[in-house]
Amino acid sequence: MSWFVSMLCLAMSCVVMSLESPQILVFCLVMQSFLVVTLMGFLSSIWYSYILFLVFLGGMLVIFVYISSLAAGVKIDYQLKFSSFVFIGMMFMIFLLNWSDCKMMFSEIFSVMLMDTYGVHSLISMWSFILYLFIVGYLLLALYNVCWMMKTNKGPLRALK
């Protein structure tokens, strides 16, 4: 399974080199980070890679907002080149040739995920579960209040000139 994720990382790296739109570039970078985190999850504990992904995703969100405000008038016009089609076709053929191995790996991963409860128990204990539940409820209430105060029919918080 890790070879397939590695091949997808390689494919995403090749696609990033041919991009011109900042929005699609950010999307590809987020997908690339997700693939790297998935690959790291195979090597060590999934929680380390999950935290790394959340930190990276927060940084990418800030960069996306900044780039989108700078290039607000840029039209997204992405056309796949012939080399991209060839590379995607090769990836698909490799996946089909190794389908029986991939099918076996997927079944092993799902069985391990069902049996492995140590990772979840080490993150959330019964003593801290009530605190986590309270924090989630508080954040949802704060999100609802902010959305209600914005009054979307009147536009964003910052007035347009």
Backbone as CSV, one residue per row, in Angstrom:
resi,resn,N_x,N_y,N_z,CA_x,CA_y,CA_z,C_x,C_y,C_z
1,MET,0.825,-1.194,0.000,0.000,0.000,0.000,0.867,1.254,0.000
2,SER,1.995,1.172,0.706,2.842,2.362,0.767,3.447,2.695,-0.593
3,TRP,3.666,1.691,-1.444,4.192,1.981,-2.784,3.175,2.753,-3.601
4,PHE,1.885,2.444,-3.408,0.844,3.153,-4.154,0.761,4.609,-3.713
5,VAL,0.840,4.845,-2.410,0.817,6.222,-1.900,2.065,6.967,-2.360
6,SER,3.196,6.272,-2.395,4.430,6.901,-2.893,4.300,7.291,-4.357
7,MET,3.679,6.440,-5.158,3.473,6.754,-6.575,2.516,7.932,-6.742
8,LEU,1.488,8.000,-5.897,0.578,9.146,-5.957,1.291,10.435,-5.564
9,CYS,2.185,10.361,-4.573,2.987,11.539,-4.200,3.852,11.994,-5.362
10,LEU,4.447,11.050,-6.049,5.266,11.376,-7.212,4.426,11.997,-8.321
11,ALA,3.240,11.452,-8.549,2.350,12.005,-9.576,1.918,13.422,-9.213
12,MET,1.601,13.645,-7.945,1.175,14.977,-7.517,2.319,15.971,-7.644
13,SER,3.540,15.534,-7.392,4.698,16.413,-7.555,4.889,16.805,-9.011
14,CYS,4.660,15.869,-9.920,4.785,16.184,-11.349,3.686,17.130,-11.809
15,VAL,2.490,16.995,-11.261,1.376,17.864,-11.647,1.608,19.286,-11.146
16,VAL,2.188,19.429,-9.948,2.409,20.757,-9.363,3.322,21.606,-10.247
17,MET,4.263,20.971,-10.926,5.201,21.726,-11.760,4.542,22.377,-12.972
18,SER,3.384,21.877,-13.384,2.741,22.428,-14.575,1.563,23.339,-14.253
19,LEU,1.382,23.710,-13.002,0.236,24.535,-12.617,0.545,26.014,-12.752
20,GLU,-0.494,26.783,-13.067,-0.348,28.230,-13.177,-1.285,28.979,-12.238
21,SER,-2.407,28.388,-11.878,-3.383,29.050,-11.017,-3.021,28.836,-9.547
22,PRO,-3.036,29.898,-8.739,-2.662,29.728,-7.323,-3.656,28.882,-6.536
23,GLN,-4.927,28.931,-6.901,-5.920,28.148,-6.167,-5.719,26.650,-6.384
24,ILE,-5.463,26.263,-7.618,-5.242,24.845,-7.899,-3.909,24.394,-7.310
25,LEU,-2.934,25.280,-7.281,-1.646,24.957,-6.673,-1.806,24.668,-5.182
26,VAL,-2.591,25.474,-4.484,-2.831,25.244,-3.056,-3.569,23.923,-2.858
27,PHE,-4.547,23.641,-3.719,-5.274,22.375,-3.611,-4.329,21.187,-3.795
28,CYS,-3.445,21.276,-4.773,-2.489,20.187,-5.004,-1.507,20.057,-3.845
29,LEU,-1.106,21.165,-3.249,-0.208,21.095,-2.092,-0.890,20.455,-0.889
30,VAL,-2.173,20.751,-0.696,-2.915,20.124,0.399,-3.049,18.624,0.142
31,MET,-3.341,18.251,-1.097,-3.431,16.826,-1.422,-2.075,16.136,-1.250
32,GLN,-1.011,16.826,-1.637,0.338,16.276,-1.464,0.639,16.070,0.017
33,SER,0.271,17.040,0.849,0.518,16.890,2.286,-0.314,15.755,2.867
34,PHE,-1.539,15.585,2.375,-2.370,14.471,2.838,-1.739,13.129,2.472
35,LEU,-1.184,13.041,1.277,-0.532,11.800,0.866,0.726,11.528,1.687
36,VAL,1.495,12.566,1.987,2.700,12.389,2.806,2.321,11.971,4.222
37,VAL,1.257,12.556,4.761,0.796,12.183,6.097,0.315,10.735,6.100
38,THR,-0.356,10.317,5.035,-0.782,8.925,4.934,0.420,7.995,4.892
39,LEU,1.427,8.382,4.155,2.651,7.579,4.092,3.345,7.535,5.451
40,MET,3.356,8.657,6.174,3.940,8.674,7.520,3.132,7.821,8.481
41,GLY,1.825,7.745,8.267,0.982,6.918,9.118,1.312,5.443,9.016
42,PHE,1.815,5.015,7.854,2.236,3.625,7.715,3.532,3.356,8.464
43,LEU,4.353,4.380,8.642,5.666,4.186,9.240,5.654,4.274,10.757
44,SER,4.863,5.173,11.318,4.850,5.345,12.770,3.412,5.557,13.230
45,SER,3.261,6.085,14.404,1.933,6.322,14.953,1.180,7.332,14.104
46,ILE,-0.088,7.083,13.910,-0.897,7.942,13.043,-1.142,9.307,13.677
47,TRP,-1.057,9.416,14.997,-1.370,10.686,15.651,-0.330,11.759,15.356
48,TYR,0.924,11.372,15.245,1.958,12.356,14.904,1.720,12.927,13.516
49,SER,1.411,12.059,12.585,1.171,12.537,11.224,-0.128,13.331,11.144
50,TYR,-1.124,12.976,11.937,-2.383,13.714,11.954,-2.173,15.134,12.478
51,ILE,-1.409,15.285,13.533,-1.124,16.618,14.079,-0.314,17.436,13.087
52,LEU,0.650,16.809,12.429,1.430,17.496,11.401,0.540,17.983,10.267
53,PHE,-0.407,17.162,9.857,-1.326,17.552,8.785,-2.191,18.738,9.208
54,LEU,-2.681,18.734,10.435,-3.514,19.847,10.895,-2.728,21.150,10.952
55,VAL,-1.493,21.090,11.402,-0.654,22.295,11.442,-0.380,22.792,10.029
56,PHE,-0.034,21.888,9.140,0.242,22.269,7.755,-1.008,22.805,7.073
57,LEU,-2.158,22.210,7.354,-3.411,22.667,6.763,-3.770,24.067,7.247
58,GLY,-3.500,24.374,8.508,-3.734,25.727,9.010,-2.865,26.747,8.308
59,GLY,-1.597,26.418,8.105,-0.705,27.313,7.368,-1.133,27.486,5.926
60,MET,-1.575,26.418,5.292,-2.026,26.503,3.899,-3.301,27.329,3.785
61,LEU,-4.149,27.283,4.794,-5.360,28.102,4.782,-5.006,29.579,4.797
62,VAL,-4.044,29.963,5.615,-3.607,31.359,5.655,-3.002,31.768,4.319
63,ILE,-2.164,30.917,3.748,-1.556,31.227,2.450,-2.615,31.305,1.362
64,PHE,-3.607,30.421,1.396,-4.666,30.430,0.389,-5.470,31.726,0.438
65,VAL,-5.804,32.180,1.628,-6.559,33.433,1.749,-5.733,34.601,1.236
66,TYR,-4.451,34.621,1.549,-3.578,35.706,1.103,-3.420,35.696,-0.415
67,ILE,-3.150,34.551,-0.999,-2.963,34.453,-2.449,-4.265,34.737,-3.182
68,SER,-5.376,34.278,-2.646,-6.663,34.544,-3.297,-7.001,36.021,-3.289
69,SER,-6.615,36.726,-2.242,-6.881,38.165,-2.220,-5.959,38.905,-3.186
70,LEU,-4.740,38.407,-3.386,-3.830,39.041,-4.341,-4.232,38.767,-5.780
71,ALA,-4.650,37.544,-6.048,-4.982,37.152,-7.418,-6.475,36.896,-7.544
72,ALA,-7.278,37.865,-7.130,-8.726,37.679,-7.142,-9.287,37.654,-8.557
73,GLY,-8.670,38.360,-9.484,-9.205,38.426,-10.835,-8.644,37.393,-11.784
74,VAL,-7.799,36.490,-11.298,-7.192,35.489,-12.169,-8.206,34.383,-12.436
75,LYS,-8.429,34.117,-13.707,-9.368,33.080,-14.090,-8.677,31.723,-14.002
76,ILE,-9.369,30.757,-13.417,-8.814,29.415,-13.306,-9.032,28.711,-14.636
77,ASP,-7.954,28.490,-15.353,-8.021,27.830,-16.651,-6.943,26.762,-16.673
78,TYR,-7.308,25.590,-16.205,-6.338,24.499,-16.121,-6.628,23.488,-17.213
79,GLN,-5.645,23.247,-18.036,-5.772,22.257,-19.097,-4.694,21.201,-18.885
80,LEU,-5.122,19.953,-18.910,-4.167,18.860,-18.740,-3.315,18.716,-19.993
81,LYS,-2.058,18.553,-19.798,-1.143,18.343,-20.911,-1.069,16.850,-21.234
82,PHE,-0.524,16.522,-22.394,-0.443,15.128,-22.830,0.403,14.298,-21.869
83,SER,1.462,14.883,-21.337,2.317,14.139,-20.405,1.562,13.772,-19.130
84,SER,0.636,14.630,-18.713,-0.173,14.314,-17.536,-1.069,13.117,-17.808
85,PHE,-1.662,13.065,-19.008,-2.495,11.920,-19.361,-1.680,10.627,-19.407
86,VAL,-0.486,10.699,-19.952,0.373,9.514,-20.023,0.736,9.047,-18.618
87,PHE,1.095,9.976,-17.742,1.485,9.614,-16.385,0.311,9.032,-15.610
88,ILE,-0.870,9.632,-15.752,-2.059,9.114,-15.067,-2.416,7.735,-15.604
89,GLY,-2.296,7.549,-16.908,-2.558,6.239,-17.496,-1.595,5.176,-16.995
90,MET,-0.314,5.540,-16.869,0.670,4.593,-16.346,0.361,4.224,-14.901
91,MET,-0.045,5.198,-14.096,-0.405,4.926,-12.703,-1.603,3.981,-12.632
92,PHE,-2.586,4.203,-13.491,-3.776,3.361,-13.511,-3.424,1.936,-13.924
93,MET,-2.545,1.791,-14.905,-2.130,0.458,-15.354,-1.353,-0.276,-14.260
94,ILE,-0.486,0.423,-13.550,0.256,-0.206,-12.451,-0.702,-0.657,-11.361
95,PHE,-1.703,0.167,-11.085,-2.695,-0.190,-10.073,-3.484,-1.424,-10.504
96,LEU,-3.875,-1.487,-11.780,-4.629,-2.646,-12.256,-3.786,-3.917,-12.265
97,LEU,-2.511,-3.794,-12.614,-1.648,-4.973,-12.633,-1.426,-5.541,-11.235
98,ASN,-1.446,-4.701,-10.241,-1.242,-5.135,-8.852,-2.546,-5.164,-8.068
99,TRP,-3.680,-5.345,-8.738,-4.978,-5.252,-8.073,-5.133,-6.310,-6.986
100,SER,-4.699,-7.528,-7.234,-4.863,-8.576,-6.225,-4.045,-8.260,-4.975
101,ASP,-2.836,-7.728,-5.157,-2.030,-7.329,-4.005,-2.678,-6.173,-3.258
102,CYS,-3.216,-5.203,-4.009,-3.864,-4.052,-3.377,-5.112,-4.477,-2.622
103,LYS,-5.862,-5.405,-3.195,-7.071,-5.884,-2.535,-6.725,-6.555,-1.209
104,MET,-5.650,-7.340,-1.203,-5.214,-8.000,0.015,-4.730,-6.970,1.039
105,MET,-4.006,-5.936,0.578,-3.512,-4.908,1.494,-4.655,-4.115,2.107
106,PHE,-5.677,-3.782,1.287,-6.821,-3.048,1.815,-7.533,-3.864,2.882
107,SER,-7.718,-5.167,2.671,-8.387,-5.995,3.673,-7.549,-6.092,4.947
108,GLU,-6.223,-6.172,4.827,-5.363,-6.200,6.007,-5.433,-4.889,6.777
109,ILE,-5.444,-3.779,6.056,-5.499,-2.471,6.717,-6.806,-2.313,7.473
110,PHE,-7.929,-2.710,6.854,-9.214,-2.572,7.526,-9.310,-3.486,8.741
111,SER,-8.747,-4.691,8.670,-8.785,-5.579,9.831,-7.926,-5.033,10.968
112,VAL,-6.775,-4.449,10.641,-5.923,-3.845,11.668,-6.613,-2.634,12.280
113,MET,-7.294,-1.839,11.451,-7.984,-0.662,11.973,-9.105,-1.052,12.914
114,LEU,-9.786,-2.159,12.647,-10.859,-2.599,13.529,-10.318,-3.161,14.839
115,MET,-9.166,-3.822,14.796,-8.605,-4.423,16.004,-7.793,-3.437,16.828
116,ASP,-7.208,-2.429,16.215,-6.298,-1.521,16.906,-7.091,-0.442,17.628
117,THR,-7.184,-0.575,18.941,-7.850,0.450,19.736,-6.871,1.172,20.641
118,TYR,-5.605,0.764,20.631,-4.615,1.393,21.501,-4.422,2.858,21.145
119,GLY,-4.392,3.189,19.872,-4.168,4.565,19.445,-5.247,5.505,19.942
120,VAL,-6.494,5.050,19.938,-7.593,5.893,20.399,-7.582,6.003,21.912
121,HIS,-7.334,4.916,22.598,-7.337,4.960,24.058,-6.187,5.780,24.613
122,SER,-5.083,5.836,23.895,-3.968,6.630,24.396,-4.214,8.125,24.206
123,LEU,-5.117,8.498,23.310,-5.397,9.909,23.079,-6.490,10.426,24.005
124,ILE,-7.561,9.680,24.151,-8.701,10.128,24.953,-8.953,9.114,26.060
125,SER,-8.835,9.566,27.294,-9.180,8.703,28.416,-10.583,9.077,28.899
126,MET,-11.148,8.229,29.732,-12.498,8.499,30.227,-12.537,9.750,31.092
127,TRP,-11.432,10.057,31.774,-11.411,11.222,32.653,-11.442,12.521,31.861
128,SER,-10.798,12.523,30.705,-10.763,13.764,29.923,-11.849,13.828,28.857
129,PHE,-12.645,12.777,28.710,-13.675,12.765,27.679,-14.717,13.852,27.903
130,ILE,-15.114,14.079,29.141,-16.120,15.109,29.443,-15.575,16.494,29.119
131,LEU,-14.305,16.726,29.409,-13.688,18.008,29.078,-13.656,18.221,27.569
132,TYR,-13.270,17.189,26.805,-13.262,17.296,25.346,-14.665,17.562,24.808
133,LEU,-15.642,16.883,25.354,-17.025,17.074,24.927,-17.497,18.492,25.224
134,PHE,-17.133,19.037,26.374,-17.492,20.408,26.719,-16.839,21.403,25.760
135,ILE,-15.566,21.194,25.432,-14.859,22.101,24.521,-15.476,22.059,23.129
136,VAL,-15.824,20.877,22.650,-16.461,20.762,21.331,-17.804,21.479,21.321
137,GLY,-18.599,21.306,22.364,-19.885,22.001,22.450,-19.719,23.511,22.506
138,TYR,-18.743,23.972,23.269,-18.485,25.405,23.370,-18.058,25.988,22.027
139,LEU,-17.181,25.288,21.302,-16.739,25.774,19.993,-17.881,25.780,18.977
140,LEU,-18.749,24.779,19.026,-19.908,24.782,18.127,-20.856,25.934,18.445
141,LEU,-21.054,26.223,19.718,-21.895,27.350,20.111,-21.278,28.670,19.667
142,ALA,-19.970,28.813,19.812,-19.288,30.030,19.358,-19.383,30.173,17.842
143,LEU,-19.244,29.078,17.103,-19.379,29.122,15.645,-20.784,29.546,15.240
144,TYR,-21.792,29.025,15.908,-23.172,29.409,15.604,-23.393,30.891,15.879
145,ASN,-22.875,31.401,16.997,-23.064,32.815,17.326,-22.365,33.732,16.331
146,VAL,-21.172,33.371,15.899,-20.463,34.193,14.914,-21.218,34.202,13.595
147,CYS,-21.705,33.049,13.171,-22.475,32.995,11.917,-23.774,33.780,12.033
148,TRP,-24.403,33.754,13.183,-25.648,34.497,13.366,-25.382,36.005,13.365
149,MET,-24.256,36.437,13.971,-23.942,37.866,14.032,-23.553,38.429,12.673
150,MET,-23.059,37.594,11.773,-22.616,38.099,10.473,-23.772,38.564,9.607
151,LYS,-24.950,37.984,9.775,-26.119,38.341,8.974,-25.748,38.307,7.489
152,THR,-25.695,37.133,6.951,-25.180,36.920,5.597,-25.964,37.669,4.528
153,ASN,-27.178,38.062,4.807,-27.917,38.813,3.786,-27.386,40.237,3.637
154,LYS,-26.622,40.726,4.613,-26.055,42.072,4.525,-24.617,42.058,4.031
155,GLY,-24.054,40.892,3.751,-22.699,40.814,3.218,-21.683,40.512,4.298
156,PRO,-20.404,40.624,3.965,-19.347,40.299,4.927,-19.235,41.357,6.016
157,LEU,-18.403,41.068,7.019,-18.212,42.015,8.114,-17.563,43.303,7.629
158,ARG,-16.659,43.204,6.670,-16.001,44.382,6.112,-16.883,44.932,4.996
159,ALA,-17.246,46.182,5.080,-18.130,46.786,4.074,-17.389,46.994,2.759
160,LEU,-18.098,46.747,1.658,-17.514,46.965,0.337,-17.630,48.434,-0.029
161,LYS,-16.635,48.961,-0.762,-16.660,50.374,-1.139,-17.354,50.570,-2.454
